[in-house]
Amino acid sequence: MKLLLNALIKFTLGLALVLALIFLPAGSFAYINGWLFLGLLFIPMLILGAVMFIRSPALLKKRLSAKEKESAQKGVVAVSGLLFVAGFIVAGLDHRFGWSDVPLWAVVSASAVLLISYALYAEVMRENAYLSRTIEVQKDQKIIDTGLYGIVRHPMYAATVWLFLAIPIVLGSLWSLLCFFLYVPVIAVRILNEERVLSSGLEGYVEYKKRVKYRLFPYIW
């Protein structure tokens, strides 16, 4: 019950925060793209959370823990948070003042990308029971090199990159895309730091890097 209560509180607070960051700058609740985004993000999140609570409560508990120990990662988390806040605020202002004109086909396509990215995110969590929101080597942790981990070394981050780049298009804001695009170099810094930690502390990770050469995108990086 404590885990369930913690999950519901964080879900509710997250929903309220994003709602405020989008609709207050927009100056109106008549922001269809804003409601579309909230549905696309939080309904799958609620379903995934329920599945994790039933089938893997230990993994849900780890995902709810967000206290970074690595000093470099604390900076990455802080910058990421600022980018998200800025991106949502800019999207709301964009709607209010009509800075962007995003066609319907782009919004529909971005919505599909967001849902596919979230499905890939869920698949990564199914494959890897060691996933945590913090950078650490866990007790008895083993290398996962099957499924998506056999294609790129960081499939979770790959999925989140596509998801975050889809968000501003779903919101109908090209200016917000500039804020969310900055997430790409920020996540690259996080990956490089994470690989240093895993290479030094996780047995077999150096060999895994030789087998799976690409971090995020095959044949690119």
Number of C-alpha atoms within 10 A of each C-alpha: 6 7 14 14 10 13 20 14 12 12 16 12 12 13 15 11 12 17 17 15 20 27 22 15 17 22 14 12 12 11 17 13 20 25 16 14 21 17 12 18 17 15 12 15 15 14 11 17 21 16 13 19 17 10 11 14 16 13 19 24 16 15 18 14 12 12 12 16 11 14 8 13 20 15 14 17 18 10 15 19 13 11 20 19 17 17 24 28 21 25 32 28 21 21 26 16 10 12 15 14 11 15 10 12 9 14 21 13 13 22 22 16 20 26 16 15 21 22 15 19 18 18 15 20 20 13 15 18 16 19 18 19 12 18 20 17 18 12 8 8 11 15 14 16 18 10 13 16 19 16 18 23 24 18 22 22 20 19 21 19 19 17 23 19 22 26 26 28 26 29 28 30 26 18 17 26 21 16 21 22 17 15 21 18 10 16 19 16 14 19 19 11 16 18 19 13 16 16 17 12 13 19 15 13 20 14 11 17 16 9 14 15 17 17 22 20 14 12 9 8 10
